[in-house]
Amino acid sequence: NVPQRFVMPSTEDVPAILRGLKLGRRVNDIRSRGNYVRNHIERRRTLDALGFVWDSHEFIFNDLILPALAWYKSTHLHLNVPNYFVLPVSDDVPVLLRGFKLGQKVQKIRSSSHFVKHNAQRRRRLDELGFAWDYSGFVFDEQIVPSLHW
């Protein structure tokens, strides 16, 4: 998955023809407008063979958010992810998830239904995981009240 702002480095180890290429913009044009691949089935097949991500939201949700939430739950035993949480860069975290800003993604899901708006299947998957939709409600119900009873 190529971020939209990604630009190929202008270093000696990169072939001269690729230096400074705004690859993120080109990839976005392919995804959103079909540029470079419209009416070119072989080009589409080439990209498919390279593992091209046609839908970046699907990739982020399925390949980053869900596995990161599963890792968080297995580590913390709940899914009340704080807004600032970033997965550690360590051997016990899958390489793709190291440094992933899970808290930011969770905050967007909670505040604006990002990734789940108009997508009942994604919302259902989060519910099945035990996603904490209401941070303060979780803290109150699962931490404050039980602490006071203890």
Backbone bond lengths (Angstrom), bond angles and torsions (degrees), N, CA, C in turn:
res aa  C-N    CA-C-N  psi(-1)  N-CA   C-N-CA  omega(-1)  CA-C   N-CA-C  phi
1 N - - - 1.460 - - 1.519 108.41 -
2 V 1.296 117.56 118.89 1.461 123.01 -177.30 1.525 109.30 -97.37
3 P 1.342 117.63 120.81 1.468 119.39 176.75 1.526 111.03 -61.07
4 Q 1.321 116.84 146.73 1.458 121.68 -175.17 1.527 113.01 -60.06
5 R 1.320 118.54 -29.16 1.466 121.16 -178.05 1.525 113.57 -91.79
6 F 1.321 117.72 4.46 1.464 119.95 -175.56 1.522 111.59 -68.33
7 V 1.321 115.00 131.32 1.463 122.96 176.02 1.516 107.07 -123.02
8 M 1.320 116.88 134.39 1.460 120.59 178.64 1.524 108.88 -61.18
9 P 1.345 116.59 138.40 1.466 119.66 179.99 1.526 111.46 -63.07
10 S 1.306 115.15 151.84 1.474 121.01 178.13 1.525 109.70 -103.52
11 T 1.319 115.27 48.33 1.462 120.60 -178.75 1.520 110.23 -104.85
12 E 1.318 115.70 162.48 1.464 122.02 -176.17 1.526 113.64 -60.44
13 D 1.336 117.69 -28.72 1.461 120.13 -178.19 1.527 112.93 -75.65
14 V 1.328 117.44 -10.33 1.465 122.54 178.18 1.523 108.07 -98.06
15 P 1.342 117.95 131.51 1.465 119.51 178.23 1.535 110.99 -52.33
16 A 1.313 116.61 140.15 1.462 122.73 -175.08 1.526 112.46 -53.43
17 I 1.315 118.04 -38.98 1.468 121.16 -177.42 1.537 112.44 -66.89
18 L 1.338 117.16 -19.35 1.462 121.21 -178.56 1.527 113.30 -98.08
19 R 1.308 118.11 -15.89 1.463 122.16 -175.78 1.532 111.06 -61.08
20 G 1.322 114.90 128.39 1.452 120.38 177.27 1.522 114.84 78.55
21 L 1.334 117.57 0.88 1.466 120.94 178.91 1.519 109.52 -63.30
22 K 1.316 116.50 128.60 1.467 121.83 178.02 1.534 108.16 -81.23
23 L 1.326 114.16 73.56 1.457 120.50 -173.77 1.523 111.44 -63.27
24 G 1.323 117.81 -39.52 1.457 120.63 179.21 1.522 111.99 -57.88
25 R 1.310 116.44 -41.77 1.470 120.60 179.08 1.525 110.60 -66.27
26 R 1.338 115.98 -41.89 1.473 119.65 179.59 1.530 110.81 -63.55
27 V 1.341 116.38 -43.52 1.461 120.60 179.06 1.524 110.13 -62.50
28 N 1.316 117.05 -42.61 1.464 120.34 177.78 1.532 110.77 -61.56
29 D 1.320 117.40 -40.44 1.465 121.01 177.61 1.526 111.50 -62.59
30 I 1.321 116.58 -38.01 1.469 120.31 177.84 1.522 109.24 -64.54
31 R 1.336 116.39 -47.30 1.468 120.80 -177.19 1.530 112.23 -65.98
32 S 1.313 116.12 -47.21 1.465 119.19 -171.07 1.516 114.44 -86.61
33 R 1.315 117.43 -31.96 1.474 119.83 -175.14 1.519 114.41 -118.11
34 G 1.333 115.98 -11.04 1.458 118.61 -176.69 1.519 112.95 77.82
35 N 1.345 116.79 12.47 1.467 119.27 178.27 1.530 110.08 -55.38
36 Y 1.299 116.15 145.12 1.467 125.46 176.81 1.524 113.93 73.20
37 V 1.343 118.75 -16.88 1.462 119.99 -177.55 1.523 113.75 -122.65
38 R 1.328 117.17 -13.83 1.462 120.07 179.92 1.525 108.80 -60.22
39 N 1.316 115.54 127.43 1.465 122.96 -179.19 1.531 113.16 64.71
40 H 1.326 116.74 22.12 1.474 121.68 178.87 1.528 108.71 -132.79
41 I 1.335 115.92 80.12 1.461 121.22 -175.82 1.531 111.77 -60.06
42 E 1.325 117.82 -34.58 1.468 119.83 -179.73 1.529 111.29 -66.79
43 R 1.320 116.94 -36.00 1.460 119.81 177.30 1.529 110.34 -65.72
44 R 1.331 116.30 -40.09 1.469 120.29 177.00 1.532 110.10 -62.61
45 R 1.315 115.91 -43.31 1.470 120.06 178.98 1.524 110.80 -62.85
46 T 1.313 116.81 -39.12 1.469 120.59 177.52 1.525 110.42 -60.54
47 L 1.324 116.20 -46.83 1.461 120.09 178.90 1.531 111.54 -64.71
48 D 1.329 116.70 -40.89 1.466 120.22 177.17 1.529 110.70 -59.11
49 A 1.333 115.91 -42.83 1.470 120.47 -179.68 1.529 111.55 -64.46
50 L 1.332 116.46 -27.94 1.468 120.97 178.14 1.527 112.24 -82.63
51 G 1.341 116.42 -5.08 1.466 120.20 -177.69 1.510 112.66 80.66
52 F 1.317 116.57 27.79 1.464 121.97 -179.31 1.526 110.65 -55.27
53 V 1.321 116.31 134.99 1.458 122.65 178.92 1.525 108.02 -91.25
54 W 1.330 115.94 107.70 1.461 120.96 -177.62 1.517 112.01 -78.53
55 D 1.308 117.59 -30.90 1.464 121.69 -178.85 1.523 108.00 -125.39
56 S 1.318 116.62 102.09 1.461 120.38 -174.53 1.526 112.02 -66.33
57 H 1.342 117.99 -31.93 1.462 119.59 178.34 1.532 110.94 -65.74
58 E 1.325 116.98 -40.91 1.463 120.32 177.06 1.527 110.30 -61.93
59 F 1.328 115.63 -43.83 1.463 119.89 179.31 1.525 110.64 -61.36
60 I 1.313 116.46 -49.08 1.472 119.87 -177.93 1.520 110.35 -61.58
61 F 1.325 117.11 -43.54 1.459 120.05 -178.05 1.527 111.24 -68.59
62 N 1.338 117.20 -52.58 1.461 121.51 -173.33 1.528 114.20 -77.32
63 D 1.315 117.00 -35.88 1.462 119.87 -172.96 1.519 114.19 -101.90
64 L 1.325 117.27 -12.92 1.464 119.98 178.83 1.536 111.68 -120.89
65 I 1.319 117.28 -59.45 1.464 120.17 -174.00 1.529 111.92 -63.37
66 L 1.326 118.14 -53.52 1.471 119.48 -177.51 1.524 112.51 -61.03
67 P 1.339 119.20 -48.24 1.473 117.74 177.44 1.527 112.92 -64.47
68 A 1.331 117.74 -34.49 1.467 120.27 178.60 1.528 110.17 -67.32
69 L 1.331 117.28 -40.25 1.460 120.27 176.65 1.531 110.88 -64.17
70 A 1.324 116.75 -41.04 1.470 120.04 178.03 1.525 110.26 -62.43
71 W 1.333 117.10 -42.48 1.468 120.58 177.29 1.523 110.01 -62.60
72 Y 1.322 116.84 -45.84 1.468 121.02 -179.23 1.531 110.41 -59.64
73 K 1.330 116.29 -45.66 1.461 120.27 -178.47 1.522 111.44 -63.97
74 S 1.330 116.87 -40.88 1.464 119.08 179.84 1.528 111.44 -67.64
75 T 1.312 117.01 -26.25 1.465 121.75 -179.51 1.523 112.30 -88.10
76 H 1.336 117.56 -41.17 1.468 122.32 -173.07 1.531 113.94 -107.26
77 L 1.325 116.78 -8.02 1.471 123.82 177.65 1.527 114.05 66.46
78 H 1.303 118.13 17.42 1.465 123.37 174.33 1.528 107.90 -158.61
79 L 1.324 115.92 173.41 1.471 120.28 179.38 1.521 112.09 -122.69
80 N 1.300 117.12 32.97 1.457 120.17 174.38 1.528 108.06 -90.94
81 V 1.314 115.10 71.83 1.463 122.42 -173.83 1.522 109.76 -71.75
82 P 1.342 117.50 125.55 1.467 119.14 176.39 1.528 110.99 -70.11
83 N 1.319 116.06 152.99 1.471 121.90 -176.33 1.520 113.48 -58.34
84 Y 1.300 118.45 -29.03 1.466 122.47 -174.92 1.532 113.36 -90.48
85 F 1.339 118.64 -2.03 1.462 120.18 -170.61 1.523 112.90 -68.94
86 V 1.333 115.26 129.84 1.464 123.74 175.42 1.521 106.82 -123.76
87 L 1.321 117.09 132.00 1.459 119.12 178.59 1.525 109.45 -63.50
88 P 1.323 116.03 138.66 1.464 118.87 -177.52 1.523 112.48 -68.68
89 V 1.294 114.26 156.10 1.466 121.03 173.91 1.522 105.42 -95.16
90 S 1.333 114.36 90.41 1.462 120.07 -178.09 1.520 109.57 -150.78
91 D 1.319 115.23 165.82 1.459 120.32 -176.35 1.522 114.22 -64.65
92 D 1.336 118.24 -23.04 1.463 119.60 -179.17 1.529 113.45 -83.22
93 V 1.338 116.29 0.55 1.468 121.91 177.87 1.531 107.67 -110.76
94 P 1.340 117.72 131.44 1.475 119.19 176.91 1.538 110.96 -53.75
95 V 1.304 116.05 141.97 1.469 122.26 -174.39 1.524 112.08 -51.43
96 L 1.316 117.75 -45.82 1.467 121.62 -177.43 1.528 112.36 -61.61
97 L 1.333 117.04 -25.66 1.464 120.86 -175.55 1.523 113.79 -96.06
98 R 1.307 118.18 -9.60 1.463 120.78 -176.88 1.523 110.59 -62.51
99 G 1.337 115.09 125.54 1.457 120.85 179.95 1.522 114.04 80.44
100 F 1.331 117.43 4.43 1.464 121.64 -179.35 1.529 109.73 -68.32
101 K 1.323 116.74 130.25 1.465 122.81 -177.54 1.527 109.70 -84.97
102 L 1.315 114.96 74.00 1.461 121.14 -176.88 1.524 111.58 -62.75
103 G 1.317 117.52 -40.64 1.464 120.99 -178.95 1.519 112.50 -57.07
104 Q 1.328 116.93 -40.47 1.470 120.46 179.10 1.527 110.91 -64.46
105 K 1.332 116.41 -42.62 1.465 119.82 -179.85 1.524 110.51 -65.75
106 V 1.336 116.61 -42.48 1.460 121.27 179.16 1.526 110.22 -62.45
107 Q 1.318 116.47 -42.38 1.466 120.51 179.01 1.527 110.81 -60.43
108 K 1.334 117.75 -41.44 1.465 120.99 178.01 1.522 111.55 -65.67
109 I 1.334 116.33 -37.86 1.462 120.08 177.94 1.526 109.25 -64.57
110 R 1.333 116.83 -45.71 1.468 120.49 -178.16 1.523 112.33 -67.08
111 S 1.324 117.63 -44.36 1.463 120.59 -171.69 1.522 114.57 -82.15
112 S 1.336 117.35 -34.33 1.463 118.50 -174.94 1.528 113.42 -132.47
113 S 1.325 116.58 12.01 1.465 121.88 -179.08 1.530 112.26 58.93
114 H 1.328 116.06 25.98 1.466 120.20 177.75 1.528 108.84 -56.90
115 F 1.305 117.70 139.64 1.461 126.40 -178.18 1.528 113.42 76.01
116 V 1.330 119.71 -20.32 1.465 120.25 -177.33 1.527 113.52 -118.64
117 K 1.320 117.43 -11.35 1.462 120.24 179.83 1.534 108.34 -62.38
118 H 1.295 116.28 128.95 1.468 122.55 -179.13 1.533 112.27 63.09
119 N 1.333 117.19 23.31 1.466 120.02 178.78 1.530 108.67 -138.91
120 A 1.311 115.25 85.32 1.466 121.44 -176.55 1.526 111.75 -62.54
121 Q 1.315 117.02 -32.55 1.465 119.86 -178.86 1.530 110.93 -64.64
122 R 1.325 117.74 -43.77 1.462 120.27 178.03 1.527 110.93 -65.14
123 R 1.316 116.63 -42.97 1.470 121.04 178.72 1.532 109.73 -60.09
124 R 1.325 116.47 -43.20 1.463 121.46 179.10 1.529 110.67 -62.69
125 R 1.317 117.33 -40.40 1.469 120.70 178.98 1.522 110.82 -62.92
126 L 1.330 116.72 -40.20 1.470 119.82 177.18 1.527 110.83 -66.05
127 D 1.330 116.31 -42.71 1.466 120.27 177.80 1.532 110.69 -59.48
128 E 1.330 116.72 -43.65 1.466 121.10 179.79 1.529 112.02 -61.43
129 L 1.339 116.64 -33.15 1.465 120.78 177.46 1.527 112.15 -73.65
130 G 1.334 116.50 -20.99 1.462 120.58 -176.01 1.515 112.27 94.38
131 F 1.329 116.41 29.69 1.461 122.14 -179.20 1.523 111.22 -56.32
132 A 1.324 116.94 134.40 1.468 122.45 178.75 1.529 108.19 -90.09
133 W 1.316 116.29 100.79 1.466 121.39 -177.72 1.520 111.78 -72.62
134 D 1.317 117.34 -28.93 1.462 122.40 -176.32 1.531 108.82 -120.06
135 Y 1.328 116.27 101.66 1.471 121.57 -175.98 1.522 111.64 -58.13
136 S 1.329 117.56 -52.64 1.466 120.00 -176.19 1.529 111.27 -68.54
137 G 1.328 117.18 -33.79 1.459 120.25 176.26 1.522 111.12 -63.29
138 F 1.325 116.00 -41.32 1.462 120.32 177.61 1.526 110.61 -63.06
139 V 1.329 116.79 -47.44 1.465 120.65 179.99 1.519 110.25 -58.45
140 F 1.337 116.70 -45.03 1.469 120.44 -179.28 1.528 111.10 -64.02
141 D 1.344 115.76 -54.33 1.462 120.59 -174.07 1.522 114.10 -70.61
142 E 1.316 116.85 -38.81 1.465 120.84 -172.30 1.523 114.65 -98.81
143 Q 1.334 117.22 -15.78 1.453 118.76 -176.95 1.525 112.59 -122.87
144 I 1.322 117.43 -54.81 1.467 120.10 -174.69 1.526 111.36 -66.14
145 V 1.330 117.14 -55.41 1.476 120.26 -177.50 1.536 111.05 -60.49
146 P 1.348 119.61 -49.59 1.474 118.38 177.72 1.530 113.03 -60.02
147 S 1.319 117.37 -35.28 1.475 120.06 177.87 1.508 110.99 -64.41
148 L 1.316 117.10 -40.31 1.460 120.76 179.47 1.536 111.87 -68.36
149 H 1.332 116.78 -32.68 1.464 120.65 175.97 1.521 111.75 -71.97
150 W 1.263 116.35 -31.08 1.467 121.80 -176.60 1.501 109.68 -67.85
